[in-house]
Amino acid sequence: MGVGAGPIRVVVAKPGLDGHDRGAKVIARALRDAGMEVIYTGLHQTPEQVVDTALQEDADAIGLSILSGAHMTLFARVIELLKERDAADIQVFGGGIIPEEDIAPLKQMGVAEIFTPGATTTAIVEWVRENVRQTTGA
């Protein structure tokens, strides 16, 4: 949704009932320290709340942190809502406790990238810089 000028805008969200947000906060800080604008939604967000926030904040990307095991359902619903609201240009990426066998189906449904435990903040920042809209240009 971003127009290409200014810093990349990323919504970092914790959808569902998972109450562990340390990783999401670490990622939010790393993206912020790399010069991106980060909107952290807090815990226990519904997919509808996440998408509403992304639209209100004119986000370029949504980063979901899911440790609860509900990743297939939550990612699918966010992708579905973005399509319904003509906002499929907002890239969705995420991480958490996601089994290797679920990564390919998640990517097939439209999730741009999945980061599993052990991924470095540097790798995540670099991926966002290289795959979400460029920070320069008009």
Secondary structure as UniProt FT lines:
FT   STRAND          9..13
FT   HELIX           22..33
FT   TURN            34..35
FT   STRAND          37..40
FT   HELIX           47..56
FT   TURN            57..58
FT   STRAND          61..66
FT   HELIX           71..84
FT   TURN            85..86
FT   TURN            88..89
FT   STRAND          91..96
FT   HELIX           100..109
FT   STRAND          113..115
FT   TURN            117..118
FT   HELIX           121..131
//
